[in-house]
Amino acid sequence: MRFNEDKFIKEVEKYIKGTYDQHYVGKKQVQTIDVWETLGSIDTTCRDTAIKYLMRYGKKGGFNRNDLTKVAHYVIIMLYLHDNFYKRETQGAVSYTHLR
């Protein structure tokens, strides 16, 4: 791959797996993303959080690669939502159906 995408995909995968081992992720605890889903804002919150990390890149903590990895994680969640919970056109108008 011209831009080493395969290398970066593996890096993002490792990062995402690591987020499930962090202290705030418990077996039966409610996660922040679960609250977003319950409120019906998971798609927009993931989008907005990805934008936040893109805008933060190069500012807070310098050019922090971890900001870009977080962007990729939120975009992957958005792809999951796109494919599994929303009826969306590939081009043109977007129609939303709610998760619940």
Secondary structure as GFF3:
##gff-version 3
##sequence-region A 1 100
A	DSSP	alpha_helix	5	19	.	.	.	ID=ss1
A	DSSP	alpha_helix	32	39	.	.	.	ID=ss2
A	DSSP	alpha_helix	42	56	.	.	.	ID=ss3
A	DSSP	alpha_helix	65	84	.	.	.	ID=ss4
###
